[in-house]
C-alpha cells in the first residue's frame, strides 16, 4: 500500500511539473515552451550566465572524477596510506 501511495504521488508530481500554465507558456521562448514555468530569459546575459555555470559544473565534474580515480599522491607518509593499510 505504501508503494502504491508513493507511486501515485510521484506520477502526479511529474505530471504537474511537465504541464505549464498558459500564461507561462506564452511568456517563454519557443525552445522552452511547455517545459518550465515562470518568466523567460530577460536578456542575452541570462544565457551567458547559464552557459558559464554549465561549463563550471562540467569542469568540476571532470576534475572530481579524475582526482577520485587517480589522486596522484605518492608520498608514503600521506594519510591515505594509514587508512588503506
PyMOL Python script that loads the backbone (N, CA, C, O; Angstrom):
from pymol import cmd

cmd.read_pdbstr("""\
ATOM      1  N   UNK A   1       0.814  -1.188   0.000  1.00  0.00           N
ATOM      2  CA  UNK A   1       0.000   0.000   0.000  1.00  0.00           C
ATOM      3  C   UNK A   1       0.863   1.260   0.000  1.00  0.00           C
ATOM      4  O   UNK A   1       0.548   2.250  -0.661  1.00  0.00           O
ATOM      5  N   UNK A   2       1.961   1.198   0.759  1.00  0.00           N
ATOM      6  CA  UNK A   2       2.854   2.352   0.847  1.00  0.00           C
ATOM      7  C   UNK A   2       3.500   2.638  -0.515  1.00  0.00           C
ATOM      8  O   UNK A   2       3.644   3.796  -0.908  1.00  0.00           O
ATOM      9  N   UNK A   3       3.885   1.580  -1.225  1.00  0.00           N
ATOM     10  CA  UNK A   3       4.472   1.749  -2.558  1.00  0.00           C
ATOM     11  C   UNK A   3       3.460   2.355  -3.525  1.00  0.00           C
ATOM     12  O   UNK A   3       3.815   3.166  -4.380  1.00  0.00           O
ATOM     13  N   UNK A   4       2.218   1.960  -3.386  1.00  0.00           N
ATOM     14  CA  UNK A   4       1.157   2.486  -4.253  1.00  0.00           C
ATOM     15  C   UNK A   4       0.977   3.991  -4.032  1.00  0.00           C
ATOM     16  O   UNK A   4       0.862   4.750  -4.994  1.00  0.00           O
ATOM     17  N   UNK A   5       0.954   4.414  -2.789  1.00  0.00           N
ATOM     18  CA  UNK A   5       0.779   5.835  -2.467  1.00  0.00           C
ATOM     19  C   UNK A   5       1.960   6.648  -2.983  1.00  0.00           C
ATOM     20  O   UNK A   5       1.778   7.716  -3.569  1.00  0.00           O
ATOM     21  N   UNK A   6       3.159   6.145  -2.765  1.00  0.00           N
ATOM     22  CA  UNK A   6       4.354   6.850  -3.245  1.00  0.00           C
ATOM     23  C   UNK A   6       4.343   6.941  -4.774  1.00  0.00           C
ATOM     24  O   UNK A   6       4.704   7.974  -5.337  1.00  0.00           O
ATOM     25  N   UNK A   7       3.931   5.865  -5.440  1.00  0.00           N
ATOM     26  CA  UNK A   7       3.862   5.875  -6.911  1.00  0.00           C
ATOM     27  C   UNK A   7       2.860   6.910  -7.411  1.00  0.00           C
ATOM     28  O   UNK A   7       3.141   7.638  -8.364  1.00  0.00           O
ATOM     29  N   UNK A   8       1.716   6.978  -6.784  1.00  0.00           N
ATOM     30  CA  UNK A   8       0.685   7.941  -7.196  1.00  0.00           C
ATOM     31  C   UNK A   8       1.194   9.371  -6.991  1.00  0.00           C
ATOM     32  O   UNK A   8       1.006  10.229  -7.854  1.00  0.00           O
ATOM     33  N   UNK A   9       1.834   9.623  -5.857  1.00  0.00           N
ATOM     34  CA  UNK A   9       2.366  10.959  -5.593  1.00  0.00           C
ATOM     35  C   UNK A   9       3.420  11.326  -6.623  1.00  0.00           C
ATOM     36  O   UNK A   9       3.419  12.447  -7.130  1.00  0.00           O
ATOM     37  N   UNK A  10       4.318  10.404  -6.941  1.00  0.00           N
ATOM     38  CA  UNK A  10       5.358  10.677  -7.939  1.00  0.00           C
ATOM     39  C   UNK A  10       4.764  10.934  -9.321  1.00  0.00           C
ATOM     40  O   UNK A  10       5.203  11.839 -10.031  1.00  0.00           O
ATOM     41  N   UNK A  11       3.784  10.153  -9.696  1.00  0.00           N
ATOM     42  CA  UNK A  11       3.152  10.337 -11.003  1.00  0.00           C
ATOM     43  C   UNK A  11       2.473  11.700 -11.081  1.00  0.00           C
ATOM     44  O   UNK A  11       2.589  12.393 -12.091  1.00  0.00           O
ATOM     45  N   UNK A  12       1.771  12.087 -10.028  1.00  0.00           N
ATOM     46  CA  UNK A  12       1.111  13.397 -10.013  1.00  0.00           C
ATOM     47  C   UNK A  12       2.139  14.528 -10.025  1.00  0.00           C
ATOM     48  O   UNK A  12       1.943  15.540 -10.699  1.00  0.00           O
ATOM     49  N   UNK A  13       3.225  14.359  -9.285  1.00  0.00           N
ATOM     50  CA  UNK A  13       4.259  15.387  -9.241  1.00  0.00           C
ATOM     51  C   UNK A  13       4.911  15.557 -10.608  1.00  0.00           C
ATOM     52  O   UNK A  13       5.110  16.683 -11.064  1.00  0.00           O
ATOM     53  N   UNK A  14       5.242  14.456 -11.258  1.00  0.00           N
ATOM     54  CA  UNK A  14       5.869  14.525 -12.588  1.00  0.00           C
ATOM     55  C   UNK A  14       4.902  15.145 -13.585  1.00  0.00           C
ATOM     56  O   UNK A  14       5.301  15.974 -14.403  1.00  0.00           O
ATOM     57  N   UNK A  15       3.647  14.754 -13.526  1.00  0.00           N
ATOM     58  CA  UNK A  15       2.659  15.287 -14.455  1.00  0.00           C
ATOM     59  C   UNK A  15       2.491  16.791 -14.269  1.00  0.00           C
ATOM     60  O   UNK A  15       2.390  17.521 -15.254  1.00  0.00           O
ATOM     61  N   UNK A  16       2.458  17.264 -13.036  1.00  0.00           N
ATOM     62  CA  UNK A  16       2.270  18.684 -12.785  1.00  0.00           C
ATOM     63  C   UNK A  16       3.501  19.495 -13.182  1.00  0.00           C
ATOM     64  O   UNK A  16       3.372  20.655 -13.575  1.00  0.00           O
ATOM     65  N   UNK A  17       4.677  18.911 -13.085  1.00  0.00           N
ATOM     66  CA  UNK A  17       5.878  19.655 -13.454  1.00  0.00           C
ATOM     67  C   UNK A  17       6.061  19.721 -14.964  1.00  0.00           C
ATOM     68  O   UNK A  17       6.785  20.585 -15.459  1.00  0.00           O
ATOM     69  N   UNK A  18       5.419  18.826 -15.699  1.00  0.00           N
ATOM     70  CA  UNK A  18       5.559  18.811 -17.151  1.00  0.00           C
ATOM     71  C   UNK A  18       4.592  19.789 -17.809  1.00  0.00           C
ATOM     72  O   UNK A  18       4.928  20.396 -18.826  1.00  0.00           O
ATOM     73  N   UNK A  19       3.417  19.947 -17.254  1.00  0.00           N
ATOM     74  CA  UNK A  19       2.386  20.793 -17.850  1.00  0.00           C
ATOM     75  C   UNK A  19       2.550  22.230 -17.343  1.00  0.00           C
ATOM     76  O   UNK A  19       2.504  22.479 -16.138  1.00  0.00           O
ATOM     77  N   UNK A  20       2.739  23.150 -18.255  1.00  0.00           N
ATOM     78  CA  UNK A  20       2.865  24.561 -17.887  1.00  0.00           C
ATOM     79  C   UNK A  20       1.521  25.258 -18.058  1.00  0.00           C
ATOM     80  O   UNK A  20       0.699  24.874 -18.889  1.00  0.00           O
ATOM     81  N   UNK A  21       1.326  26.284 -17.255  1.00  0.00           N
ATOM     82  CA  UNK A  21       0.095  27.051 -17.393  1.00  0.00           C
ATOM     83  C   UNK A  21       0.181  27.900 -18.672  1.00  0.00           C
ATOM     84  O   UNK A  21       1.282  28.174 -19.150  1.00  0.00           O
ATOM     85  N   UNK A  22      -0.958  28.318 -19.228  1.00  0.00           N
ATOM     86  CA  UNK A  22      -0.962  29.068 -20.486  1.00  0.00           C
ATOM     87  C   UNK A  22      -0.187  30.382 -20.426  1.00  0.00           C
ATOM     88  O   UNK A  22       0.438  30.773 -21.412  1.00  0.00           O
ATOM     89  N   UNK A  23      -0.218  31.067 -19.286  1.00  0.00           N
ATOM     90  CA  UNK A  23       0.485  32.346 -19.174  1.00  0.00           C
ATOM     91  C   UNK A  23       1.989  32.122 -19.239  1.00  0.00           C
ATOM     92  O   UNK A  23       2.700  32.835 -19.949  1.00  0.00           O
ATOM     93  N   UNK A  24       2.467  31.137 -18.501  1.00  0.00           N
ATOM     94  CA  UNK A  24       3.908  30.847 -18.520  1.00  0.00           C
ATOM     95  C   UNK A  24       4.344  30.373 -19.899  1.00  0.00           C
ATOM     96  O   UNK A  24       5.417  30.736 -20.382  1.00  0.00           O
ATOM     97  N   UNK A  25       3.512  29.568 -20.519  1.00  0.00           N
ATOM     98  CA  UNK A  25       3.855  29.054 -21.846  1.00  0.00           C
ATOM     99  C   UNK A  25       3.943  30.192 -22.865  1.00  0.00           C
ATOM    100  O   UNK A  25       4.801  30.167 -23.748  1.00  0.00           O
ATOM    101  N   UNK A  26       3.082  31.164 -22.750  1.00  0.00           N
ATOM    102  CA  UNK A  26       3.082  32.290 -23.679  1.00  0.00           C
ATOM    103  C   UNK A  26       4.325  33.162 -23.495  1.00  0.00           C
ATOM    104  O   UNK A  26       4.826  33.732 -24.465  1.00  0.00           O
ATOM    105  N   UNK A  27       4.831  33.274 -22.253  1.00  0.00           N
ATOM    106  CA  UNK A  27       5.969  34.138 -21.970  1.00  0.00           C
ATOM    107  C   UNK A  27       7.325  33.494 -22.279  1.00  0.00           C
ATOM    108  O   UNK A  27       8.345  34.182 -22.287  1.00  0.00           O
ATOM    109  N   UNK A  28       7.345  32.210 -22.528  1.00  0.00           N
ATOM    110  CA  UNK A  28       8.608  31.517 -22.782  1.00  0.00           C
ATOM    111  C   UNK A  28       9.035  31.648 -24.240  1.00  0.00           C
ATOM    112  O   UNK A  28       8.224  31.881 -25.135  1.00  0.00           O
ATOM    113  N   UNK A  29      10.349  31.488 -24.442  1.00  0.00           N
ATOM    114  CA  UNK A  29      10.838  31.417 -25.823  1.00  0.00           C
ATOM    115  C   UNK A  29      10.427  30.072 -26.403  1.00  0.00           C
ATOM    116  O   UNK A  29      10.054  29.171 -25.652  1.00  0.00           O
ATOM    117  N   UNK A  30      10.485  29.919 -27.698  1.00  0.00           N
ATOM    118  CA  UNK A  30       9.999  28.699 -28.344  1.00  0.00           C
ATOM    119  C   UNK A  30      10.727  27.448 -27.873  1.00  0.00           C
ATOM    120  O   UNK A  30      10.113  26.388 -27.753  1.00  0.00           O
ATOM    121  N   UNK A  31      12.020  27.552 -27.607  1.00  0.00           N
ATOM    122  CA  UNK A  31      12.798  26.376 -27.198  1.00  0.00           C
ATOM    123  C   UNK A  31      12.366  25.856 -25.825  1.00  0.00           C
ATOM    124  O   UNK A  31      12.493  24.661 -25.561  1.00  0.00           O
ATOM    125  N   UNK A  32      11.857  26.731 -24.941  1.00  0.00           N
ATOM    126  CA  UNK A  32      11.491  26.333 -23.588  1.00  0.00           C
ATOM    127  C   UNK A  32       9.993  26.236 -23.368  1.00  0.00           C
ATOM    128  O   UNK A  32       9.554  25.946 -22.255  1.00  0.00           O
ATOM    129  N   UNK A  33       9.211  26.468 -24.385  1.00  0.00           N
ATOM    130  CA  UNK A  33       7.761  26.472 -24.260  1.00  0.00           C
ATOM    131  C   UNK A  33       7.250  25.096 -23.849  1.00  0.00           C
ATOM    132  O   UNK A  33       7.593  24.088 -24.467  1.00  0.00           O
ATOM    133  N   UNK A  34       6.437  25.062 -22.815  1.00  0.00           N
ATOM    134  CA  UNK A  34       5.857  23.810 -22.353  1.00  0.00           C
ATOM    135  C   UNK A  34       6.766  23.018 -21.431  1.00  0.00           C
ATOM    136  O   UNK A  34       6.388  21.935 -20.984  1.00  0.00           O
ATOM    137  N   UNK A  35       7.950  23.527 -21.136  1.00  0.00           N
ATOM    138  CA  UNK A  35       8.892  22.793 -20.290  1.00  0.00           C
ATOM    139  C   UNK A  35       8.984  23.391 -18.895  1.00  0.00           C
ATOM    140  O   UNK A  35       8.951  22.656 -17.909  1.00  0.00           O
ATOM    141  N   UNK A  36       9.100  24.713 -18.793  1.00  0.00           N
ATOM    142  CA  UNK A  36       9.313  25.340 -17.494  1.00  0.00           C
ATOM    143  C   UNK A  36       8.267  26.419 -17.222  1.00  0.00           C
ATOM    144  O   UNK A  36       7.639  26.957 -18.134  1.00  0.00           O
ATOM    145  N   UNK A  37       8.107  26.711 -15.935  1.00  0.00           N
ATOM    146  CA  UNK A  37       7.204  27.781 -15.506  1.00  0.00           C
ATOM    147  C   UNK A  37       7.997  29.064 -15.327  1.00  0.00           C
ATOM    148  O   UNK A  37       9.228  29.051 -15.327  1.00  0.00           O
ATOM    149  N   UNK A  38       7.297  30.147 -15.179  1.00  0.00           N
ATOM    150  CA  UNK A  38       7.932  31.421 -14.867  1.00  0.00           C
ATOM    151  C   UNK A  38       8.231  32.229 -16.108  1.00  0.00           C
ATOM    152  O   UNK A  38       7.953  31.829 -17.238  1.00  0.00           O
ATOM    153  N   UNK A  39       8.809  33.384 -15.844  1.00  0.00           N
ATOM    154  CA  UNK A  39       9.132  34.264 -16.965  1.00  0.00           C
ATOM    155  C   UNK A  39      10.338  33.727 -17.713  1.00  0.00           C
ATOM    156  O   UNK A  39      11.162  33.003 -17.154  1.00  0.00           O
ATOM    157  N   UNK A  40      10.429  34.080 -18.952  1.00  0.00           N
ATOM    158  CA  UNK A  40      11.550  33.644 -19.777  1.00  0.00           C
ATOM    159  C   UNK A  40      12.787  34.457 -19.495  1.00  0.00           C
ATOM    160  O   UNK A  40      12.774  35.329 -18.626  1.00  0.00           O
ATOM    161  N   UNK A  41      13.843  34.191 -20.207  1.00  0.00           N
ATOM    162  CA  UNK A  41      15.062  34.967 -20.028  1.00  0.00           C
ATOM    163  C   UNK A  41      14.804  36.440 -20.352  1.00  0.00           C
ATOM    164  O   UNK A  41      14.118  36.767 -21.320  1.00  0.00           O
ATOM    165  N   UNK A  42      15.364  37.313 -19.526  1.00  0.00           N
ATOM    166  CA  UNK A  42      15.112  38.738 -19.698  1.00  0.00           C
ATOM    167  C   UNK A  42      16.065  39.385 -20.691  1.00  0.00           C
ATOM    168  O   UNK A  42      15.727  40.392 -21.313  1.00  0.00           O
ATOM    169  N   UNK A  43      17.257  38.811 -20.844  1.00  0.00           N
ATOM    170  CA  UNK A  43      18.221  39.349 -21.797  1.00  0.00           C
ATOM    171  C   UNK A  43      19.183  38.234 -22.202  1.00  0.00           C
ATOM    172  O   UNK A  43      19.098  37.110 -21.708  1.00  0.00           O
ATOM    173  N   UNK A  44      20.088  38.566 -23.102  1.00  0.00           N
ATOM    174  CA  UNK A  44      21.074  37.577 -23.531  1.00  0.00           C
ATOM    175  C   UNK A  44      22.068  37.261 -22.429  1.00  0.00           C
ATOM    176  O   UNK A  44      22.719  36.218 -22.475  1.00  0.00           O
ATOM    177  N   UNK A  45      22.201  38.132 -21.441  1.00  0.00           N
ATOM    178  CA  UNK A  45      23.106  37.868 -20.325  1.00  0.00           C
ATOM    179  C   UNK A  45      22.639  36.665 -19.503  1.00  0.00           C
ATOM    180  O   UNK A  45      23.453  35.999 -18.865  1.00  0.00           O
ATOM    181  N   UNK A  46      21.364  36.390 -19.515  1.00  0.00           N
ATOM    182  CA  UNK A  46      20.866  35.204 -18.817  1.00  0.00           C
ATOM    183  C   UNK A  46      21.458  33.942 -19.436  1.00  0.00           C
ATOM    184  O   UNK A  46      21.855  33.024 -18.720  1.00  0.00           O
ATOM    185  N   UNK A  47      21.515  33.895 -20.754  1.00  0.00           N
ATOM    186  CA  UNK A  47      22.101  32.743 -21.434  1.00  0.00           C
ATOM    187  C   UNK A  47      23.600  32.637 -21.147  1.00  0.00           C
ATOM    188  O   UNK A  47      24.125  31.539 -20.964  1.00  0.00           O
ATOM    189  N   UNK A  48      24.283  33.780 -21.110  1.00  0.00           N
ATOM    190  CA  UNK A  48      25.715  33.779 -20.807  1.00  0.00           C
ATOM    191  C   UNK A  48      25.955  33.202 -19.412  1.00  0.00           C
ATOM    192  O   UNK A  48      26.875  32.409 -19.214  1.00  0.00           O
ATOM    193  N   UNK A  49      25.135  33.595 -18.461  1.00  0.00           N
ATOM    194  CA  UNK A  49      25.272  33.076 -17.103  1.00  0.00           C
ATOM    195  C   UNK A  49      25.039  31.581 -17.029  1.00  0.00           C
ATOM    196  O   UNK A  49      25.782  30.868 -16.354  1.00  0.00           O
ATOM    197  N   UNK A  50      24.020  31.100 -17.714  1.00  0.00           N
ATOM    198  CA  UNK A  50      23.708  29.669 -17.704  1.00  0.00           C
ATOM    199  C   UNK A  50      24.833  28.874 -18.358  1.00  0.00           C
ATOM    200  O   UNK A  50      25.224  27.825 -17.845  1.00  0.00           O
ATOM    201  N   UNK A  51      25.355  29.356 -19.477  1.00  0.00           N
ATOM    202  CA  UNK A  51      26.447  28.660 -20.155  1.00  0.00           C
ATOM    203  C   UNK A  51      27.712  28.659 -19.282  1.00  0.00           C
ATOM    204  O   UNK A  51      28.409  27.647 -19.203  1.00  0.00           O
ATOM    205  N   UNK A  52      28.003  29.776 -18.636  1.00  0.00           N
ATOM    206  CA  UNK A  52      29.195  29.853 -17.776  1.00  0.00           C
ATOM    207  C   UNK A  52      29.086  28.881 -16.601  1.00  0.00           C
ATOM    208  O   UNK A  52      30.054  28.193 -16.278  1.00  0.00           O
ATOM    209  N   UNK A  53      27.943  28.819 -15.975  1.00  0.00           N
ATOM    210  CA  UNK A  53      27.744  27.890 -14.865  1.00  0.00           C
ATOM    211  C   UNK A  53      27.806  26.453 -15.366  1.00  0.00           C
ATOM    212  O   UNK A  53      28.355  25.588 -14.685  1.00  0.00           O
ATOM    213  N   UNK A  54      27.254  26.186 -16.546  1.00  0.00           N
ATOM    214  CA  UNK A  54      27.330  24.837 -17.121  1.00  0.00           C
ATOM    215  C   UNK A  54      28.762  24.399 -17.359  1.00  0.00           C
ATOM    216  O   UNK A  54      29.124  23.259 -17.067  1.00  0.00           O
ATOM    217  N   UNK A  55      29.585  25.306 -17.893  1.00  0.00           N
ATOM    218  CA  UNK A  55      30.994  24.996 -18.123  1.00  0.00           C
ATOM    219  C   UNK A  55      31.696  24.737 -16.798  1.00  0.00           C
ATOM    220  O   UNK A  55      32.507  23.816 -16.696  1.00  0.00           O
ATOM    221  N   UNK A  56      31.395  25.535 -15.790  1.00  0.00           N
ATOM    222  CA  UNK A  56      31.997  25.350 -14.472  1.00  0.00           C
ATOM    223  C   UNK A  56      31.615  23.998 -13.865  1.00  0.00           C
ATOM    224  O   UNK A  56      32.453  23.329 -13.262  1.00  0.00           O
ATOM    225  N   UNK A  57      30.374  23.606 -14.021  1.00  0.00           N
ATOM    226  CA  UNK A  57      29.910  22.319 -13.491  1.00  0.00           C
ATOM    227  C   UNK A  57      30.610  21.165 -14.197  1.00  0.00           C
ATOM    228  O   UNK A  57      31.058  20.223 -13.543  1.00  0.00           O
ATOM    229  N   UNK A  58      30.709  21.224 -15.512  1.00  0.00           N
ATOM    230  CA  UNK A  58      31.380  20.159 -16.264  1.00  0.00           C
ATOM    231  C   UNK A  58      32.857  20.092 -15.886  1.00  0.00           C
ATOM    232  O   UNK A  58      33.394  19.000 -15.694  1.00  0.00           O
ATOM    233  N   UNK A  59      33.513  21.228 -15.777  1.00  0.00           N
ATOM    234  CA  UNK A  59      34.920  21.290 -15.381  1.00  0.00           C
ATOM    235  C   UNK A  59      35.116  20.667 -13.994  1.00  0.00           C
ATOM    236  O   UNK A  59      36.043  19.884 -13.788  1.00  0.00           O
ATOM    237  N   UNK A  60      34.250  21.014 -13.053  1.00  0.00           N
ATOM    238  CA  UNK A  60      34.334  20.467 -11.706  1.00  0.00           C
ATOM    239  C   UNK A  60      34.094  18.964 -11.698  1.00  0.00           C
ATOM    240  O   UNK A  60      34.783  18.230 -10.989  1.00  0.00           O
ATOM    241  N   UNK A  61      33.129  18.504 -12.474  1.00  0.00           N
ATOM    242  CA  UNK A  61      32.840  17.078 -12.553  1.00  0.00           C
ATOM    243  C   UNK A  61      34.021  16.299 -13.102  1.00  0.00           C
ATOM    244  O   UNK A  61      34.377  15.248 -12.570  1.00  0.00           O
ATOM    245  N   UNK A  62      34.628  16.809 -14.165  1.00  0.00           N
ATOM    246  CA  UNK A  62      35.771  16.125 -14.775  1.00  0.00           C
ATOM    247  C   UNK A  62      36.921  16.004 -13.783  1.00  0.00           C
ATOM    248  O   UNK A  62      37.494  14.926 -13.628  1.00  0.00           O
ATOM    249  N   UNK A  63      37.262  17.101 -13.111  1.00  0.00           N
ATOM    250  CA  UNK A  63      38.378  17.051 -12.172  1.00  0.00           C
ATOM    251  C   UNK A  63      38.048  16.248 -10.919  1.00  0.00           C
ATOM    252  O   UNK A  63      38.944  15.635 -10.338  1.00  0.00           O
ATOM    253  N   UNK A  64      36.803  16.232 -10.490  1.00  0.00           N
ATOM    254  CA  UNK A  64      36.422  15.406  -9.349  1.00  0.00           C
ATOM    255  C   UNK A  64      36.618  13.939  -9.668  1.00  0.00           C
ATOM    256  O   UNK A  64      37.194  13.198  -8.871  1.00  0.00           O
ATOM    257  N   UNK A  65      36.143  13.516 -10.826  1.00  0.00           N
ATOM    258  CA  UNK A  65      36.299  12.124 -11.230  1.00  0.00           C
ATOM    259  C   UNK A  65      37.780  11.791 -11.417  1.00  0.00           C
ATOM    260  O   UNK A  65      38.236  10.725 -11.003  1.00  0.00           O
ATOM    261  N   UNK A  66      38.519  12.692 -12.034  1.00  0.00           N
ATOM    262  CA  UNK A  66      39.949  12.463 -12.266  1.00  0.00           C
ATOM    263  C   UNK A  66      40.692  12.247 -10.957  1.00  0.00           C
ATOM    264  O   UNK A  66      41.468  11.299 -10.842  1.00  0.00           O
ATOM    265  N   UNK A  67      40.468  13.109  -9.966  1.00  0.00           N
ATOM    266  CA  UNK A  67      41.205  13.006  -8.711  1.00  0.00           C
ATOM    267  C   UNK A  67      40.670  11.901  -7.812  1.00  0.00           C
ATOM    268  O   UNK A  67      41.384  11.460  -6.911  1.00  0.00           O
ATOM    269  N   UNK A  68      39.456  11.443  -8.020  1.00  0.00           N
ATOM    270  CA  UNK A  68      38.980  10.279  -7.280  1.00  0.00           C
ATOM    271  C   UNK A  68      39.582   8.997  -7.818  1.00  0.00           C
ATOM    272  O   UNK A  68      39.895   8.082  -7.056  1.00  0.00           O
ATOM    273  N   UNK A  69      39.742   8.931  -9.128  1.00  0.00           N
ATOM    274  CA  UNK A  69      40.303   7.726  -9.736  1.00  0.00           C
ATOM    275  C   UNK A  69      41.809   7.653  -9.529  1.00  0.00           C
ATOM    276  O   UNK A  69      42.326   6.606  -9.138  1.00  0.00           O
ATOM    277  N   UNK A  70      42.512   8.733  -9.780  1.00  0.00           N
ATOM    278  CA  UNK A  70      43.968   8.780  -9.624  1.00  0.00           C
ATOM    279  C   UNK A  70      44.364  10.005  -8.810  1.00  0.00           C
ATOM    280  O   UNK A  70      44.594  11.073  -9.375  1.00  0.00           O
ATOM    281  N   UNK A  71      44.445   9.862  -7.489  1.00  0.00           N
ATOM    282  CA  UNK A  71      44.749  11.026  -6.666  1.00  0.00           C
ATOM    283  C   UNK A  71      46.150  11.574  -6.902  1.00  0.00           C
ATOM    284  O   UNK A  71      46.364  12.769  -6.698  1.00  0.00           O
ATOM    285  N   UNK A  72      47.099  10.769  -7.315  1.00  0.00           N
ATOM    286  CA  UNK A  72      48.422  11.266  -7.650  1.00  0.00           C
ATOM    287  C   UNK A  72      49.346  11.459  -6.459  1.00  0.00           C
ATOM    288  O   UNK A  72      50.465  11.942  -6.634  1.00  0.00           O
ATOM    289  N   UNK A  73      48.924  11.104  -5.270  1.00  0.00           N
ATOM    290  CA  UNK A  73      49.762  11.256  -4.087  1.00  0.00           C
ATOM    291  C   UNK A  73      50.659  10.030  -3.955  1.00  0.00           C
ATOM    292  O   UNK A  73      50.166   8.912  -3.806  1.00  0.00           O
ATOM    293  N   UNK A  74      51.969  10.236  -4.010  1.00  0.00           N
ATOM    294  CA  UNK A  74      52.930   9.124  -3.962  1.00  0.00           C
ATOM    295  C   UNK A  74      53.681   9.048  -2.636  1.00  0.00           C
ATOM    296  O   UNK A  74      54.372   8.064  -2.373  1.00  0.00           O
ATOM    297  N   UNK A  75      53.553  10.068  -1.807  1.00  0.00           N
ATOM    298  CA  UNK A  75      54.279  10.114  -0.543  1.00  0.00           C
ATOM    299  C   UNK A  75      53.754   9.019   0.393  1.00  0.00           C
ATOM    300  O   UNK A  75      52.548   8.922   0.620  1.00  0.00           O
ATOM    301  N   UNK A  76      54.658   8.194   0.935  1.00  0.00           N
ATOM    302  CA  UNK A  76      54.236   7.081   1.794  1.00  0.00           C
ATOM    303  C   UNK A  76      53.745   7.545   3.163  1.00  0.00           C
ATOM    304  O   UNK A  76      53.121   6.761   3.878  1.00  0.00           O
ATOM    305  N   UNK A  77      54.002   8.774   3.543  1.00  0.00           N
ATOM    306  CA  UNK A  77      53.520   9.274   4.830  1.00  0.00           C
ATOM    307  C   UNK A  77      52.153   9.966   4.695  1.00  0.00           C
ATOM    308  O   UNK A  77      51.641  10.524   5.666  1.00  0.00           O
ATOM    309  N   UNK A  78      51.577   9.928   3.511  1.00  0.00           N
ATOM    310  CA  UNK A  78      50.274  10.556   3.299  1.00  0.00           C
ATOM    311  C   UNK A  78      49.216   9.816   4.095  1.00  0.00           C
ATOM    312  O   UNK A  78      49.335   8.611   4.314  1.00  0.00           O
ATOM    313  N   UNK A  79      48.184  10.523   4.530  1.00  0.00           N
ATOM    314  CA  UNK A  79      47.151   9.941   5.406  1.00  0.00           C
ATOM    315  C   UNK A  79      46.398   8.797   4.723  1.00  0.00           C
ATOM    316  O   UNK A  79      45.882   7.916   5.410  1.00  0.00           O
ATOM    317  N   UNK A  80      46.323   8.788   3.424  1.00  0.00           N
ATOM    318  CA  UNK A  80      45.577   7.719   2.749  1.00  0.00           C
ATOM    319  C   UNK A  80      46.234   6.373   2.975  1.00  0.00           C
ATOM    320  O   UNK A  80      45.548   5.352   3.009  1.00  0.00           O
ATOM    321  N   UNK A  81      47.555   6.349   3.130  1.00  0.00           N
ATOM    322  CA  UNK A  81      48.241   5.074   3.363  1.00  0.00           C
ATOM    323  C   UNK A  81      47.985   4.552   4.771  1.00  0.00           C
ATOM    324  O   UNK A  81      47.965   3.338   4.975  1.00  0.00           O
ATOM    325  N   UNK A  82      47.789   5.435   5.746  1.00  0.00           N
ATOM    326  CA  UNK A  82      47.464   4.967   7.099  1.00  0.00           C
ATOM    327  C   UNK A  82      46.029   4.427   7.146  1.00  0.00           C
ATOM    328  O   UNK A  82      45.721   3.566   7.970  1.00  0.00           O
ATOM    329  N   UNK A  83      45.165   4.922   6.278  1.00  0.00           N
ATOM    330  CA  UNK A  83      43.785   4.444   6.225  1.00  0.00           C
ATOM    331  C   UNK A  83      43.697   3.154   5.429  1.00  0.00           C
ATOM    332  O   UNK A  83      42.955   2.248   5.809  1.00  0.00           O
ATOM    333  N   UNK A  84      44.440   3.050   4.331  1.00  0.00           N
ATOM    334  CA  UNK A  84      44.358   1.884   3.451  1.00  0.00           C
ATOM    335  C   UNK A  84      45.077   0.659   3.989  1.00  0.00           C
ATOM    336  O   UNK A  84      44.818  -0.452   3.525  1.00  0.00           O
ATOM    337  N   UNK A  85      45.969   0.828   4.952  1.00  0.00           N
ATOM    338  CA  UNK A  85      46.724  -0.328   5.485  1.00  0.00           C
ATOM    339  C   UNK A  85      45.907  -1.172   6.391  1.00  0.00           C
ATOM    340  O   UNK A  85      46.399  -2.172   6.913  1.00  0.00           O
TER     341      UNK A  85
END
""", "prot")
cmd.dss("prot")
cmd.show_as("cartoon", "prot")
cmd.util.cbc("prot")
cmd.orient("prot")
